[in-house]
Amino acid sequence: MFQSILVKLAKAFDSQQIPYIVIGGQAVLLYGEPRLTRDINITLGIEIPLHRK
């Protein structure tokens, strides 16, 4: 279930050229280490302007 959600998220971020990284328990599961978790943690690589011009 989580894998299909991750694929959809990856496609959406990629189509908008938004850099991202999967972190937390789901990232660990993708690398083969079992961990009980029911959430997906994603960090976006975007900058937030400090002020508007």
PDB file of N, H, CA, C and O in Angstrom:
ATOM      1  N   MET A   1       0.821  -1.192   0.000  1.00  0.00           N
ATOM      2  CA  MET A   1       0.000   0.000   0.000  1.00  0.00           C
ATOM      3  C   MET A   1       0.863   1.253   0.000  1.00  0.00           C
ATOM      4  O   MET A   1       0.665   2.143  -0.827  1.00  0.00           O
ATOM      5  N   PHE A   2       1.827   1.329   0.930  1.00  0.00           N
ATOM      6  H   PHE A   2       1.987   0.606   1.602  1.00  0.00           H
ATOM      7  CA  PHE A   2       2.667   2.512   1.012  1.00  0.00           C
ATOM      8  C   PHE A   2       3.494   2.701  -0.251  1.00  0.00           C
ATOM      9  O   PHE A   2       3.745   3.831  -0.672  1.00  0.00           O
ATOM     10  N   GLN A   3       3.916   1.598  -0.853  1.00  0.00           N
ATOM     11  H   GLN A   3       3.712   0.680  -0.512  1.00  0.00           H
ATOM     12  CA  GLN A   3       4.746   1.720  -2.048  1.00  0.00           C
ATOM     13  C   GLN A   3       3.976   2.396  -3.179  1.00  0.00           C
ATOM     14  O   GLN A   3       4.541   3.226  -3.891  1.00  0.00           O
ATOM     15  N   SER A   4       2.706   2.059  -3.358  1.00  0.00           N
ATOM     16  H   SER A   4       2.247   1.384  -2.780  1.00  0.00           H
ATOM     17  CA  SER A   4       1.932   2.695  -4.425  1.00  0.00           C
ATOM     18  C   SER A   4       1.717   4.184  -4.137  1.00  0.00           C
ATOM     19  O   SER A   4       1.711   5.000  -5.058  1.00  0.00           O
ATOM     20  N   ILE A   5       1.542   4.531  -2.875  1.00  0.00           N
ATOM     21  H   ILE A   5       1.547   3.868  -2.127  1.00  0.00           H
ATOM     22  CA  ILE A   5       1.407   5.947  -2.503  1.00  0.00           C
ATOM     23  C   ILE A   5       2.716   6.680  -2.768  1.00  0.00           C
ATOM     24  O   ILE A   5       2.708   7.796  -3.287  1.00  0.00           O
ATOM     25  N   LEU A   6       3.839   6.061  -2.415  1.00  0.00           N
ATOM     26  H   LEU A   6       3.845   5.154  -1.994  1.00  0.00           H
ATOM     27  CA  LEU A   6       5.140   6.686  -2.657  1.00  0.00           C
ATOM     28  C   LEU A   6       5.380   6.904  -4.145  1.00  0.00           C
ATOM     29  O   LEU A   6       5.935   7.931  -4.536  1.00  0.00           O
ATOM     30  N   VAL A   7       4.970   5.955  -4.978  1.00  0.00           N
ATOM     31  H   VAL A   7       4.519   5.121  -4.661  1.00  0.00           H
ATOM     32  CA  VAL A   7       5.132   6.102  -6.426  1.00  0.00           C
ATOM     33  C   VAL A   7       4.311   7.290  -6.925  1.00  0.00           C
ATOM     34  O   VAL A   7       4.801   8.083  -7.728  1.00  0.00           O
ATOM     35  N   LYS A   8       3.073   7.419  -6.461  1.00  0.00           N
ATOM     36  H   LYS A   8       2.675   6.774  -5.809  1.00  0.00           H
ATOM     37  CA  LYS A   8       2.223   8.540  -6.874  1.00  0.00           C
ATOM     38  C   LYS A   8       2.823   9.871  -6.427  1.00  0.00           C
ATOM     39  O   LYS A   8       2.843  10.836  -7.191  1.00  0.00           O
ATOM     40  N   LEU A   9       3.308   9.919  -5.197  1.00  0.00           N
ATOM     41  H   LEU A   9       3.292   9.135  -4.576  1.00  0.00           H
ATOM     42  CA  LEU A   9       3.939  11.144  -4.707  1.00  0.00           C
ATOM     43  C   LEU A   9       5.186  11.488  -5.511  1.00  0.00           C
ATOM     44  O   LEU A   9       5.398  12.647  -5.870  1.00  0.00           O
ATOM     45  N   ALA A  10       6.004  10.492  -5.791  1.00  0.00           N
ATOM     46  H   ALA A  10       5.831   9.551  -5.499  1.00  0.00           H
ATOM     47  CA  ALA A  10       7.231  10.716  -6.559  1.00  0.00           C
ATOM     48  C   ALA A  10       6.908  11.264  -7.946  1.00  0.00           C
ATOM     49  O   ALA A  10       7.557  12.202  -8.410  1.00  0.00           O
ATOM     50  N   LYS A  11       5.924  10.692  -8.598  1.00  0.00           N
ATOM     51  H   LYS A  11       5.397   9.930  -8.221  1.00  0.00           H
ATOM     52  CA  LYS A  11       5.534  11.175  -9.929  1.00  0.00           C
ATOM     53  C   LYS A  11       5.048  12.618  -9.874  1.00  0.00           C
ATOM     54  O   LYS A  11       5.380  13.423 -10.745  1.00  0.00           O
ATOM     55  N   ALA A  12       4.261  12.946  -8.849  1.00  0.00           N
ATOM     56  H   ALA A  12       3.991  12.292  -8.142  1.00  0.00           H
ATOM     57  CA  ALA A  12       3.750  14.318  -8.715  1.00  0.00           C
ATOM     58  C   ALA A  12       4.886  15.310  -8.467  1.00  0.00           C
ATOM     59  O   ALA A  12       4.938  16.365  -9.101  1.00  0.00           O
ATOM     60  N   PHE A  13       5.794  14.978  -7.548  1.00  0.00           N
ATOM     61  H   PHE A  13       5.752  14.121  -7.033  1.00  0.00           H
ATOM     62  CA  PHE A  13       6.917  15.872  -7.275  1.00  0.00           C
ATOM     63  C   PHE A  13       7.826  15.983  -8.493  1.00  0.00           C
ATOM     64  O   PHE A  13       8.265  17.081  -8.833  1.00  0.00           O
ATOM     65  N   ASP A  14       8.114  14.873  -9.149  1.00  0.00           N
ATOM     66  H   ASP A  14       7.757  13.981  -8.873  1.00  0.00           H
ATOM     67  CA  ASP A  14       8.979  14.885 -10.327  1.00  0.00           C
ATOM     68  C   ASP A  14       8.376  15.716 -11.461  1.00  0.00           C
ATOM     69  O   ASP A  14       9.091  16.454 -12.139  1.00  0.00           O
ATOM     70  N   SER A  15       7.073  15.597 -11.666  1.00  0.00           N
ATOM     71  H   SER A  15       6.492  14.997 -11.115  1.00  0.00           H
ATOM     72  CA  SER A  15       6.427  16.338 -12.755  1.00  0.00           C
ATOM     73  C   SER A  15       6.493  17.846 -12.530  1.00  0.00           C
ATOM     74  O   SER A  15       6.472  18.623 -13.484  1.00  0.00           O
ATOM     75  N   GLN A  16       6.573  18.254 -11.265  1.00  0.00           N
ATOM     76  H   GLN A  16       6.591  17.622 -10.490  1.00  0.00           H
ATOM     77  CA  GLN A  16       6.667  19.679 -10.933  1.00  0.00           C
ATOM     78  C   GLN A  16       8.105  20.107 -10.634  1.00  0.00           C
ATOM     79  O   GLN A  16       8.352  21.247 -10.241  1.00  0.00           O
ATOM     80  N   GLN A  17       9.040  19.192 -10.823  1.00  0.00           N
ATOM     81  H   GLN A  17       8.839  18.266 -11.142  1.00  0.00           H
ATOM     82  CA  GLN A  17      10.470  19.422 -10.570  1.00  0.00           C
ATOM     83  C   GLN A  17      10.716  19.910  -9.140  1.00  0.00           C
ATOM     84  O   GLN A  17      11.488  20.841  -8.909  1.00  0.00           O
ATOM     85  N   ILE A  18      10.047  19.265  -8.194  1.00  0.00           N
ATOM     86  H   ILE A  18       9.421  18.508  -8.382  1.00  0.00           H
ATOM     87  CA  ILE A  18      10.217  19.571  -6.771  1.00  0.00           C
ATOM     88  C   ILE A  18      11.149  18.525  -6.173  1.00  0.00           C
ATOM     89  O   ILE A  18      10.815  17.340  -6.151  1.00  0.00           O
ATOM     90  N   PRO A  19      12.311  18.950  -5.688  1.00  0.00           N
ATOM     91  CA  PRO A  19      13.214  17.977  -5.059  1.00  0.00           C
ATOM     92  C   PRO A  19      12.629  17.493  -3.723  1.00  0.00           C
ATOM     93  O   PRO A  19      12.011  18.264  -2.989  1.00  0.00           O
ATOM     94  N   TYR A  20      12.830  16.232  -3.429  1.00  0.00           N
ATOM     95  H   TYR A  20      13.332  15.606  -4.025  1.00  0.00           H
ATOM     96  CA  TYR A  20      12.273  15.646  -2.205  1.00  0.00           C
ATOM     97  C   TYR A  20      13.125  14.475  -1.766  1.00  0.00           C
ATOM     98  O   TYR A  20      13.942  13.958  -2.528  1.00  0.00           O
ATOM     99  N   ILE A  21      12.925  14.066  -0.533  1.00  0.00           N
ATOM    100  H   ILE A  21      12.261  14.486   0.086  1.00  0.00           H
ATOM    101  CA  ILE A  21      13.567  12.863  -0.012  1.00  0.00           C
ATOM    102  C   ILE A  21      12.595  12.194   0.953  1.00  0.00           C
ATOM    103  O   ILE A  21      11.950  12.858   1.764  1.00  0.00           O
ATOM    104  N   VAL A  22      12.500  10.870   0.854  1.00  0.00           N
ATOM    105  H   VAL A  22      13.024  10.330   0.195  1.00  0.00           H
ATOM    106  CA  VAL A  22      11.677  10.091   1.784  1.00  0.00           C
ATOM    107  C   VAL A  22      12.546   9.786   3.002  1.00  0.00           C
ATOM    108  O   VAL A  22      13.664   9.288   2.871  1.00  0.00           O
ATOM    109  N   ILE A  23      12.024  10.089   4.175  1.00  0.00           N
ATOM    110  H   ILE A  23      11.116  10.493   4.282  1.00  0.00           H
ATOM    111  CA  ILE A  23      12.771   9.877   5.413  1.00  0.00           C
ATOM    112  C   ILE A  23      11.921   9.046   6.374  1.00  0.00           C
ATOM    113  O   ILE A  23      10.764   8.751   6.076  1.00  0.00           O
ATOM    114  N   GLY A  24      12.469   8.675   7.491  1.00  0.00           N
ATOM    115  H   GLY A  24      13.409   8.915   7.733  1.00  0.00           H
ATOM    116  CA  GLY A  24      11.710   7.968   8.516  1.00  0.00           C
ATOM    117  C   GLY A  24      11.537   6.489   8.243  1.00  0.00           C
ATOM    118  O   GLY A  24      12.318   5.876   7.515  1.00  0.00           O
ATOM    119  N   GLY A  25      10.506   5.934   8.835  1.00  0.00           N
ATOM    120  H   GLY A  25       9.872   6.432   9.426  1.00  0.00           H
ATOM    121  CA  GLY A  25      10.275   4.499   8.804  1.00  0.00           C
ATOM    122  C   GLY A  25      10.082   3.919   7.419  1.00  0.00           C
ATOM    123  O   GLY A  25      10.557   2.816   7.147  1.00  0.00           O
ATOM    124  N   GLN A  26       9.394   4.633   6.528  1.00  0.00           N
ATOM    125  H   GLN A  26       9.008   5.529   6.749  1.00  0.00           H
ATOM    126  CA  GLN A  26       9.176   4.116   5.173  1.00  0.00           C
ATOM    127  C   GLN A  26      10.477   4.058   4.392  1.00  0.00           C
ATOM    128  O   GLN A  26      10.682   3.145   3.592  1.00  0.00           O
ATOM    129  N   ALA A  27      11.350   5.017   4.615  1.00  0.00           N
ATOM    130  H   ALA A  27      11.183   5.759   5.265  1.00  0.00           H
ATOM    131  CA  ALA A  27      12.662   4.971   3.964  1.00  0.00           C
ATOM    132  C   ALA A  27      13.440   3.750   4.446  1.00  0.00           C
ATOM    133  O   ALA A  27      14.094   3.071   3.655  1.00  0.00           O
ATOM    134  N   VAL A  28      13.367   3.479   5.730  1.00  0.00           N
ATOM    135  H   VAL A  28      12.836   4.030   6.373  1.00  0.00           H
ATOM    136  CA  VAL A  28      14.054   2.315   6.294  1.00  0.00           C
ATOM    137  C   VAL A  28      13.486   1.030   5.698  1.00  0.00           C
ATOM    138  O   VAL A  28      14.243   0.116   5.370  1.00  0.00           O
ATOM    139  N   LEU A  29      12.160   0.949   5.555  1.00  0.00           N
ATOM    140  H   LEU A  29      11.546   1.691   5.822  1.00  0.00           H
ATOM    141  CA  LEU A  29      11.541  -0.242   4.970  1.00  0.00           C
ATOM    142  C   LEU A  29      11.992  -0.466   3.535  1.00  0.00           C
ATOM    143  O   LEU A  29      12.190  -1.607   3.118  1.00  0.00           O
ATOM    144  N   LEU A  30      12.157   0.616   2.774  1.00  0.00           N
ATOM    145  H   LEU A  30      11.996   1.543   3.113  1.00  0.00           H
ATOM    146  CA  LEU A  30      12.589   0.484   1.385  1.00  0.00           C
ATOM    147  C   LEU A  30      13.999  -0.077   1.289  1.00  0.00           C
ATOM    148  O   LEU A  30      14.367  -0.669   0.275  1.00  0.00           O
ATOM    149  N   TYR A  31      14.783   0.106   2.336  1.00  0.00           N
ATOM    150  H   TYR A  31      14.484   0.587   3.160  1.00  0.00           H
ATOM    151  CA  TYR A  31      16.144  -0.429   2.352  1.00  0.00           C
ATOM    152  C   TYR A  31      16.227  -1.771   3.061  1.00  0.00           C
ATOM    153  O   TYR A  31      17.324  -2.281   3.288  1.00  0.00           O
ATOM    154  N   GLY A  32      15.069  -2.360   3.421  1.00  0.00           N
ATOM    155  H   GLY A  32      14.178  -1.946   3.237  1.00  0.00           H
ATOM    156  CA  GLY A  32      15.050  -3.729   3.889  1.00  0.00           C
ATOM    157  C   GLY A  32      15.041  -3.958   5.389  1.00  0.00           C
ATOM    158  O   GLY A  32      15.069  -5.107   5.830  1.00  0.00           O
ATOM    159  N   GLU A  33      15.003  -2.904   6.181  1.00  0.00           N
ATOM    160  H   GLU A  33      14.980  -1.970   5.822  1.00  0.00           H
ATOM    161  CA  GLU A  33      14.965  -3.063   7.628  1.00  0.00           C
ATOM    162  C   GLU A  33      13.514  -2.974   8.110  1.00  0.00           C
ATOM    163  O   GLU A  33      12.860  -1.957   7.877  1.00  0.00           O
ATOM    164  N   PRO A  34      13.000  -3.998   8.767  1.00  0.00           N
ATOM    165  CA  PRO A  34      11.609  -3.931   9.247  1.00  0.00           C
ATOM    166  C   PRO A  34      11.448  -2.900  10.360  1.00  0.00           C
ATOM    167  O   PRO A  34      12.275  -2.798  11.266  1.00  0.00           O
ATOM    168  N   ARG A  35      10.375  -2.151  10.264  1.00  0.00           N
ATOM    169  H   ARG A  35       9.704  -2.234   9.527  1.00  0.00           H
ATOM    170  CA  ARG A  35      10.061  -1.157  11.295  1.00  0.00           C
ATOM    171  C   ARG A  35       8.557  -0.922  11.257  1.00  0.00           C
ATOM    172  O   ARG A  35       7.981  -0.738  10.184  1.00  0.00           O
ATOM    173  N   LEU A  36       7.931  -0.928  12.405  1.00  0.00           N
ATOM    174  H   LEU A  36       8.399  -1.077  13.276  1.00  0.00           H
ATOM    175  CA  LEU A  36       6.487  -0.729  12.469  1.00  0.00           C
ATOM    176  C   LEU A  36       6.175   0.762  12.412  1.00  0.00           C
ATOM    177  O   LEU A  36       6.458   1.507  13.350  1.00  0.00           O
ATOM    178  N   THR A  37       5.592   1.180  11.306  1.00  0.00           N
ATOM    179  H   THR A  37       5.362   0.575  10.544  1.00  0.00           H
ATOM    180  CA  THR A  37       5.193   2.573  11.144  1.00  0.00           C
ATOM    181  C   THR A  37       4.039   2.640  10.163  1.00  0.00           C
ATOM    182  O   THR A  37       3.928   1.800   9.270  1.00  0.00           O
ATOM    183  N   ARG A  38       3.191   3.625  10.325  1.00  0.00           N
ATOM    184  H   ARG A  38       3.281   4.307  11.051  1.00  0.00           H
ATOM    185  CA  ARG A  38       2.036   3.770   9.449  1.00  0.00           C
ATOM    186  C   ARG A  38       1.963   5.176   8.865  1.00  0.00           C
ATOM    187  O   ARG A  38       0.877   5.680   8.579  1.00  0.00           O
ATOM    188  N   ASP A  39       3.107   5.798   8.694  1.00  0.00           N
ATOM    189  H   ASP A  39       3.989   5.388   8.927  1.00  0.00           H
ATOM    190  CA  ASP A  39       3.123   7.132   8.116  1.00  0.00           C
ATOM    191  C   ASP A  39       4.231   7.241   7.073  1.00  0.00           C
ATOM    192  O   ASP A  39       5.101   6.377   6.968  1.00  0.00           O
ATOM    193  N   ILE A  40       4.173   8.310   6.317  1.00  0.00           N
ATOM    194  H   ILE A  40       3.466   9.012   6.403  1.00  0.00           H
ATOM    195  CA  ILE A  40       5.205   8.585   5.317  1.00  0.00           C
ATOM    196  C   ILE A  40       5.755   9.971   5.635  1.00  0.00           C
ATOM    197  O   ILE A  40       4.999  10.935   5.753  1.00  0.00           O
ATOM    198  N   ASN A  41       7.063  10.064   5.770  1.00  0.00           N
ATOM    199  H   ASN A  41       7.677   9.281   5.673  1.00  0.00           H
ATOM    200  CA  ASN A  41       7.721  11.334   6.049  1.00  0.00           C
ATOM    201  C   ASN A  41       8.506  11.753   4.819  1.00  0.00           C
ATOM    202  O   ASN A  41       9.338  11.002   4.312  1.00  0.00           O
ATOM    203  N   ILE A  42       8.232  12.955   4.349  1.00  0.00           N
ATOM    204  H   ILE A  42       7.555  13.566   4.761  1.00  0.00           H
ATOM    205  CA  ILE A  42       8.905  13.472   3.159  1.00  0.00           C
ATOM    206  C   ILE A  42       9.394  14.875   3.470  1.00  0.00           C
ATOM    207  O   ILE A  42       8.667  15.689   4.041  1.00  0.00           O
ATOM    208  N   THR A  43      10.631  15.148   3.090  1.00  0.00           N
ATOM    209  H   THR A  43      11.222  14.487   2.626  1.00  0.00           H
ATOM    210  CA  THR A  43      11.180  16.493   3.209  1.00  0.00           C
ATOM    211  C   THR A  43      11.315  17.061   1.804  1.00  0.00           C
ATOM    212  O   THR A  43      11.879  16.423   0.915  1.00  0.00           O
ATOM    213  N   LEU A  44      10.788  18.276   1.613  1.00  0.00           N
ATOM    214  H   LEU A  44      10.330  18.795   2.335  1.00  0.00           H
ATOM    215  CA  LEU A  44      10.879  18.919   0.313  1.00  0.00           C
ATOM    216  C   LEU A  44      12.115  19.805   0.266  1.00  0.00           C
ATOM    217  O   LEU A  44      12.466  20.452   1.253  1.00  0.00           O
ATOM    218  N   GLY A  45      12.759  19.829  -0.871  1.00  0.00           N
ATOM    219  H   GLY A  45      12.473  19.304  -1.672  1.00  0.00           H
ATOM    220  CA  GLY A  45      13.944  20.655  -1.051  1.00  0.00           C
ATOM    221  C   GLY A  45      13.594  21.963  -1.726  1.00  0.00           C
ATOM    222  O   GLY A  45      14.057  22.242  -2.832  1.00  0.00           O
ATOM    223  N   ILE A  46      12.772  22.770  -1.060  1.00  0.00           N
ATOM    224  H   ILE A  46      12.396  22.543  -0.161  1.00  0.00           H
ATOM    225  CA  ILE A  46      12.358  24.052  -1.638  1.00  0.00           C
ATOM    226  C   ILE A  46      12.777  25.182  -0.709  1.00  0.00           C
ATOM    227  O   ILE A  46      12.950  24.984   0.494  1.00  0.00           O
ATOM    228  N   GLU A  47      12.935  26.349  -1.275  1.00  0.00           N
ATOM    229  H   GLU A  47      12.795  26.510  -2.252  1.00  0.00           H
ATOM    230  CA  GLU A  47      13.273  27.515  -0.480  1.00  0.00           C
ATOM    231  C   GLU A  47      12.009  28.349  -0.257  1.00  0.00           C
ATOM    232  O   GLU A  47      11.165  28.478  -1.144  1.00  0.00           O
ATOM    233  N   ILE A  48      11.905  28.895   0.916  1.00  0.00           N
ATOM    234  H   ILE A  48      12.591  28.791   1.636  1.00  0.00           H
ATOM    235  CA  ILE A  48      10.787  29.769   1.239  1.00  0.00           C
ATOM    236  C   ILE A  48      11.352  31.183   1.328  1.00  0.00           C
ATOM    237  O   ILE A  48      12.234  31.449   2.145  1.00  0.00           O
ATOM    238  N   PRO A  49      10.853  32.086   0.495  1.00  0.00           N
ATOM    239  CA  PRO A  49      11.378  33.453   0.532  1.00  0.00           C
ATOM    240  C   PRO A  49      11.170  34.082   1.916  1.00  0.00           C
ATOM    241  O   PRO A  49      10.138  33.886   2.558  1.00  0.00           O
ATOM    242  N   LEU A  50      12.178  34.840   2.350  1.00  0.00           N
ATOM    243  H   LEU A  50      13.016  34.999   1.828  1.00  0.00           H
ATOM    244  CA  LEU A  50      12.080  35.491   3.658  1.00  0.00           C
ATOM    245  C   LEU A  50      11.117  36.667   3.626  1.00  0.00           C
ATOM    246  O   LEU A  50      10.530  37.022   4.648  1.00  0.00           O
ATOM    247  N   HIS A  51      10.958  37.261   2.476  1.00  0.00           N
ATOM    248  H   HIS A  51      11.435  36.972   1.645  1.00  0.00           H
ATOM    249  CA  HIS A  51      10.022  38.390   2.348  1.00  0.00           C
ATOM    250  C   HIS A  51       9.535  38.464   0.911  1.00  0.00           C
ATOM    251  O   HIS A  51      10.141  37.900   0.001  1.00  0.00           O
ATOM    252  N   ARG A  52       8.450  39.158   0.733  1.00  0.00           N
ATOM    253  H   ARG A  52       7.957  39.616   1.473  1.00  0.00           H
ATOM    254  CA  ARG A  52       7.921  39.359  -0.616  1.00  0.00           C
ATOM    255  C   ARG A  52       8.385  40.697  -1.126  1.00  0.00           C
ATOM    256  O   ARG A  52       8.510  41.653  -0.360  1.00  0.00           O
ATOM    257  N   LYS A  53       8.643  40.771  -2.422  1.00  0.00           N
ATOM    258  H   LYS A  53       8.542  39.995  -3.044  1.00  0.00           H
ATOM    259  CA  LYS A  53       9.080  42.040  -3.025  1.00  0.00           C
ATOM    260  C   LYS A  53       7.894  42.874  -3.422  1.00  0.00           C
ATOM    261  O   LYS A  53       8.062  43.976  -3.946  1.00  0.00           O
TER     262      LYS A  53
END
